[in-house]
Amino acid sequence: MSRFSGQAALVTGAARGIGLEIAAAFAAEGASVAVADLSLQDSAAAASGIAAKTGAKTLGLALDVSKEADCQKAVEETVKAFGKVDILVNNAGITKDNLVLRMKEADFDAVMNVNLKGAFLMSKAVSGLMLKARSGRIVNISSVVGQSGQAGQANYSASKAGLIGLTKSLAREFAPRGVLVNAVAPGFIRTRMTEGLKEEARAKISELIPLGRMGEPGDVAKAALFLAGGESAYITGQVLSVNGGLYM
Ligand SMILES: NC(=O)c1ccc[n+]([C@@H]2O[C@H](COP(=O)([O-])OP(=O)(O)OC[C@H]3O[C@@H](n4cnc5c(N)ncnc54)[C@H](O)[C@@H]3O)[C@@H](O)[C@H]2O)c1
């Protein structure tokens, strides 16, 4: 039997990048997986790609995590398809970088609404089910810059630091019912989000990383699966850094 056989996972922002890798990893370990992202076309394509590769049951869902009704509907559709939600991964995230002097209020709000409010809304949407079941796992994808801060990313780093506070508060609220909530804080991972970096910036970043390279989406997926699995049954409210030693 595989590690997540019989379990149902819902992963947001899962049509590409880290989220897609996490969704595929759960499916490869036996879970049924709901792939949720902004466009139904993209999430359905990702879901069928994962199903073809792993043989797992998958479902593509369209949602904007910053909208409460979308979050509730995504959870309802997952329950309709798989009967439950054992694992929620709040992975959807965006950047709108600029120096504070030039950052527009709308860009601050947009990043907070997706990265922080989205995780709150999704967690709220699954909370009734998980608390009633007296089991469940929530894994929030934060960031190293939520721990260290970053010039040019005041909105993003504030949202990711907020996500750590949200993780700890949810962990305290849900622990009495056996629902565990943790965060993963990735460093610089090779995805579309970091694709825009110039080669020079990439080389500079790698120099700062003790392990000497950027991470891969699979490095983050392994941490998310650990925090959703049986090996982490006595771990809640924690932040697992997956950053090659960039921030200690
Ligand atoms: N790539 C990195 O170096 C890095 C480092 C630390 C943390 N992270 C975090 O990891 C997560 C995944 O990042 P990635 O690098 O794979 O990025 P990505 O841009 O490749 O993927 C993000 C996904 O989220 C989806 N998304 C965006 N807004 C959404 C919304 N409102 N509702 C639903 N889905 C939405 C996008 O459509 C996309 O599929 C993000 O939360 C990001 O902040 C990434």
The ligand as an SDF file (V2000), in Angstrom:
LIG
                    3D

 44 48  0  0  0  0  0  0  0  0999 V2000
    9.5510   29.6330   -6.9270 N   0  0  0  0  0  0  0  0  0  0  0  0
   10.1120   30.0100   -5.8000 C   0  0  0  0  0  0  0  0  0  0  0  0
   11.3140   30.2870   -5.7420 O   0  0  0  0  0  0  0  0  0  0  0  0
    9.3070   30.1120   -4.5370 C   0  0  0  0  0  0  0  0  0  0  0  0
    9.9940   30.3640   -3.3610 C   0  0  0  0  0  0  0  0  0  0  0  0
    9.2940   30.4520   -2.1760 C   0  0  0  0  0  0  0  0  0  0  0  0
    7.9100   30.2830   -2.1720 C   0  0  0  0  0  0  0  0  0  0  0  0
    7.2760   30.0510   -3.3380 N   0  0  0  0  0  0  0  0  0  0  0  0
    5.8170   29.8940   -3.2570 C   0  0  0  0  0  0  0  0  0  0  0  0
    5.4480   28.6490   -3.8050 O   0  0  0  0  0  0  0  0  0  0  0  0
    4.1340   28.7450   -4.3610 C   0  0  0  0  0  0  0  0  0  0  0  0
    4.1740   28.2410   -5.8060 C   0  0  0  0  0  0  0  0  0  0  0  0
    5.0610   29.0530   -6.5360 O   0  0  0  0  0  0  0  0  0  0  0  0
    5.6030   28.7000   -7.9890 P   0  0  0  0  0  0  0  0  0  0  0  0
    7.0130   29.1230   -8.0170 O   0  0  0  0  0  0  0  0  0  0  0  0
    5.2260   27.3240   -8.3640 O   0  0  0  0  0  0  0  0  0  0  0  0
    4.7790   29.7950   -8.8200 O   0  0  0  0  0  0  0  0  0  0  0  0
    4.0350   29.7250  -10.2200 P   0  0  0  0  0  0  0  0  0  0  0  0
    3.7610   31.1520  -10.5670 O   0  0  0  0  0  0  0  0  0  0  0  0
    4.7430   28.8600  -11.1840 O   0  0  0  0  0  0  0  0  0  0  0  0
    2.6470   29.0000   -9.8350 O   0  0  0  0  0  0  0  0  0  0  0  0
    1.6740   29.5990   -9.0430 C   0  0  0  0  0  0  0  0  0  0  0  0
    0.3130   29.0210   -9.3980 C   0  0  0  0  0  0  0  0  0  0  0  0
   -0.6800   29.6730   -8.5920 O   0  0  0  0  0  0  0  0  0  0  0  0
   -1.7850   29.9880   -9.4230 C   0  0  0  0  0  0  0  0  0  0  0  0
   -2.5330   31.1140   -8.8820 N   0  0  0  0  0  0  0  0  0  0  0  0
   -2.1680   32.4240   -8.8600 C   0  0  0  0  0  0  0  0  0  0  0  0
   -3.1380   33.1700   -8.3230 N   0  0  0  0  0  0  0  0  0  0  0  0
   -4.1490   32.3270   -7.9950 C   0  0  0  0  0  0  0  0  0  0  0  0
   -5.4360   32.5030   -7.4100 C   0  0  0  0  0  0  0  0  0  0  0  0
   -5.8810   33.7160   -7.0690 N   0  0  0  0  0  0  0  0  0  0  0  0
   -6.2030   31.4150   -7.2100 N   0  0  0  0  0  0  0  0  0  0  0  0
   -5.7600   30.1910   -7.5670 C   0  0  0  0  0  0  0  0  0  0  0  0
   -4.5700   29.9490   -8.1250 N   0  0  0  0  0  0  0  0  0  0  0  0
   -3.7670   31.0160   -8.3380 C   0  0  0  0  0  0  0  0  0  0  0  0
   -1.1670   30.3240  -10.7710 C   0  0  0  0  0  0  0  0  0  0  0  0
   -2.1190   30.2710  -11.8170 O   0  0  0  0  0  0  0  0  0  0  0  0
   -0.0660   29.2770  -10.8750 C   0  0  0  0  0  0  0  0  0  0  0  0
   -0.5150   28.0830  -11.4750 O   0  0  0  0  0  0  0  0  0  0  0  0
    3.7280   30.2090   -4.2450 C   0  0  0  0  0  0  0  0  0  0  0  0
    2.9330   30.3920   -3.0910 O   0  0  0  0  0  0  0  0  0  0  0  0
    5.0420   30.9160   -4.0730 C   0  0  0  0  0  0  0  0  0  0  0  0
    4.9110   32.1360   -3.4010 O   0  0  0  0  0  0  0  0  0  0  0  0
    7.9300   29.9550   -4.5310 C   0  0  0  0  0  0  0  0  0  0  0  0
  1  2  1  0
  2  3  2  0
  2  4  1  0
  4  5  1  0
  4 44  2  0
  5  6  2  0
  6  7  1  0
  7  8  2  0
  8  9  1  0
  8 44  1  0
  9 10  1  0
  9 42  1  0
 10 11  1  0
 11 12  1  0
 11 40  1  0
 12 13  1  0
 13 14  1  0
 14 15  2  0
 14 16  1  0
 14 17  1  0
 17 18  1  0
 18 19  2  0
 18 20  1  0
 18 21  1  0
 21 22  1  0
 22 23  1  0
 23 24  1  0
 23 38  1  0
 24 25  1  0
 25 26  1  0
 25 36  1  0
 26 27  1  0
 26 35  1  0
 27 28  2  0
 28 29  1  0
 29 30  1  0
 29 35  2  0
 30 31  1  0
 30 32  2  0
 32 33  1  0
 33 34  2  0
 34 35  1  0
 36 37  1  0
 36 38  1  0
 38 39  1  0
 40 41  1  0
 40 42  1  0
 42 43  1  0
M  CHG  2   8   1  16  -1
M  END
$$$$
